[in-house]
Amino acid sequence: MIRVMVVDDEALVRSGFTMILNAAVDIEVVAATGGGQALAAVARHAPDLVLLDIRMPDVDGLTILARLMELDDPPLVAMLTTFDSDEYIATALRSGASGFLVKDTDPDELARLVRSLAAGAVVLAPRVTATVISGYLHHHGEQSAATRALSRLSTRERDVLVLLSQGLSNTDIGCRLHLSTGTVKDYVSAVLAKLDVSNRVQAALWAQRAGLLDGAHT
């Protein structure tokens, strides 16, 4: 069972996400709160995944994200957004967000995306991927910097990076490359360390910027 918490200042959004996700047999919404109650609710309910509004009037979502990442065992965090501020997107990415969902995500897709996040896959709303890439990598330099970063990877590590950038979980990558899930996990850890990034989303964006995904069919 995937334990999910929804944090949003709008009661309608909270109730909508809760209704949709609780309809899935393998997902349970353990809490739905506004920003002011978010940290206490995480401590109380220990969710696997927090869906966190990126901007709220009482407590800013980026502040909550930073506090969650300071925990000894932080939950996965996916930001809920309308993507109307490049600066907020880039900051959330650098702070450790594992994905980005738009609030009007199709109900039929929402449970699938939550499962993908819980499995460790990269989840970026397709229509805003370019905005995320631009905002994050502008902070980190030009294409040459991404190319230099990827030059540190072995051939197998680059193969793993391509597949995780396509949104595959460790299990799916293992099936594709004929590796055990544990071995894939070790490769992913090595990729993150060599690229000096904190999560799979950041690694995927470096791969995109360096052109590694152009025509990739691993």
C-alpha positions in Angstrom: 0.0 0.0 0.0 1.4 3.4 -1.0 0.8 5.9 1.8 0.1 9.4 0.3 -0.4 12.8 1.9 -1.9 15.7 0.0 -0.9 19.3 1.1 -2.8 22.1 -0.6 -4.4 25.3 0.6 -7.6 24.6 -1.3 -10.0 22.2 0.3 -11.5 21.3 -3.1 -8.1 20.2 -4.4 -7.4 18.1 -1.3 -10.8 16.4 -1.5 -10.5 15.8 -5.2 -7.1 14.2 -5.0 -8.1 12.2 -1.9 -11.2 10.8 -3.7 -9.3 9.8 -6.8 -6.4 8.2 -5.1 -8.4 6.3 -2.5 -10.3 4.7 -5.3 -7.1 2.8 -6.2 -6.7 -0.5 -4.3 -3.0 0.0 -3.7 -3.0 3.7 -2.6 -4.2 5.2 0.7 -4.4 8.9 1.4 -3.3 9.0 5.1 -3.7 12.8 5.5 -4.9 15.9 3.5 -3.9 19.2 5.0 -3.1 22.8 4.4 0.5 24.0 4.6 0.4 25.1 8.2 -0.3 21.5 9.4 1.9 19.7 6.9 5.0 19.1 9.0 3.1 17.8 12.0 1.0 15.6 9.7 4.1 14.0 8.2 5.5 13.3 11.6 2.2 11.7 12.7 1.3 9.7 9.6 4.8 8.9 8.0 3.6 9.0 4.4 5.7 7.4 1.6 4.8 10.3 -0.8 3.8 13.9 -0.2 1.9 15.7 -3.0 2.8 19.3 -2.0 1.4 22.5 -3.5 4.3 24.6 -4.5 2.7 27.9 -3.5 0.4 28.4 -0.6 -0.6 31.6 1.3 0.0 30.3 4.9 3.2 28.4 4.6 5.2 28.3 1.3 5.5 24.9 -0.3 9.2 25.4 -0.9 9.8 26.0 2.8 7.9 22.8 3.7 10.0 20.9 1.1 13.3 22.1 2.6 12.1 21.1 6.0 11.1 17.7 4.8 14.4 17.1 3.1 16.1 17.7 6.5 14.4 14.7 8.1 16.5 11.6 8.7 14.2 9.6 6.5 12.3 12.1 4.3 9.3 11.0 2.2 9.3 11.4 -1.5 7.9 14.8 -2.5 6.1 15.7 -5.7 5.2 19.3 -6.2 1.7 20.3 -7.3 1.7 23.3 -9.5 0.3 25.3 -12.4 3.8 26.0 -13.5 3.4 29.8 -13.7 6.7 30.6 -12.1 10.0 29.3 -13.5 11.9 30.4 -10.4 9.8 28.3 -8.1 10.1 25.2 -10.3 13.9 25.4 -10.4 14.2 26.0 -6.7 12.0 23.0 -5.9 14.1 20.8 -8.2 17.3 21.9 -6.5 15.8 21.4 -3.1 15.0 17.7 -3.7 11.6 17.4 -5.3 11.1 14.0 -6.9 8.6 15.1 -9.5 6.2 17.7 -10.7 2.4 17.2 -11.3 0.0 19.8 -12.6 -3.2 20.1 -10.5 -5.4 19.3 -13.5 -3.8 15.9 -14.1 -6.2 13.5 -15.7 -7.8 11.4 -12.9 -7.1 8.2 -14.9 -3.4 9.2 -14.9 -3.0 10.3 -11.3 -2.8 6.9 -9.6 -0.4 5.7 -12.3 1.9 8.7 -11.7 1.8 8.1 -7.9 2.8 4.5 -8.5 5.7 5.6 -10.7 6.9 8.0 -8.1 6.7 5.4 -5.4 8.7 3.0 -7.6 11.5 5.6 -8.0 10.7 6.7 -11.5 11.0 10.3 -12.8 7.7 12.0 -13.1 7.5 15.4 -14.9 4.3 16.8 -16.4 5.0 16.5 -20.1 3.8 19.9 -21.2 6.2 21.7 -18.8 9.3 19.6 -19.1 11.0 22.2 -21.2 10.3 24.9 -18.6 11.8 22.7 -15.9 14.9 21.9 -17.9 15.5 25.6 -18.8 15.0 26.8 -15.2 17.1 24.2 -13.5 20.0 24.1 -16.0 20.2 27.9 -16.4 21.3 27.8 -12.8 23.9 25.1 -13.4 25.5 26.3 -16.7 25.4 25.6 -20.4 25.3 22.4 -22.4 29.1 21.9 -22.1 28.8 21.6 -18.4 26.2 18.8 -18.7 28.4 17.1 -21.3 31.4 17.2 -19.0 29.3 15.8 -16.1 28.2 12.9 -18.2 31.7 12.1 -19.3 32.4 10.7 -15.8 29.9 7.9 -16.4 30.8 4.4 -17.6 28.9 2.9 -20.6 26.6 0.9 -18.4 25.9 3.9 -16.1 25.0 5.9 -19.2 22.6 3.2 -20.3 21.0 3.3 -16.8 20.8 7.1 -17.0 19.0 7.0 -20.3 16.4 4.6 -19.0 15.7 6.4 -15.7 15.4 9.6 -17.7 12.6 7.9 -19.7 10.7 7.4 -16.4 11.5 3.7 -15.9 11.7 2.3 -12.3 14.6 0.3 -11.1 12.7 -2.9 -11.7 11.9 -1.9 -15.3 15.5 -0.9 -16.0 16.7 -4.2 -14.6 14.4 -6.1 -17.0 15.5 -4.0 -20.0 19.2 -4.4 -19.2 19.0 -7.9 -17.7 20.3 -6.8 -14.3 18.9 -7.4 -10.8 17.0 -4.6 -9.2 19.7 -4.4 -6.5 22.4 -3.9 -9.2 20.4 -1.2 -10.9 20.0 0.6 -7.6 23.8 0.5 -7.2 24.2 1.9 -10.7 21.6 4.7 -10.0 23.5 5.6 -6.8 26.7 5.8 -8.7 25.2 8.0 -11.4 23.8 10.5 -8.9 27.1 10.6 -7.1 29.2 11.2 -10.2 26.8 13.9 -11.5 26.7 15.5 -8.1 22.9 15.6 -8.0 20.5 14.6 -5.3 17.7 12.8 -7.2 16.7 11.1 -10.4 14.9 14.1 -11.8 18.1 16.2 -11.6 20.0 13.4 -13.3 17.4 13.2 -16.1 17.7 16.9 -16.7 21.5 16.7 -17.1 21.0 13.9 -19.6 18.5 15.9 -21.5 20.7 19.0 -21.6 23.7 17.0 -22.7 21.8 15.5 -25.6 22.1 12.0 -24.3 18.4 11.4 -24.9 18.3 12.5 -28.5 17.2 9.5 -30.4 18.0 7.2 -27.5 16.5 3.7 -27.7 18.4 1.6 -25.2 
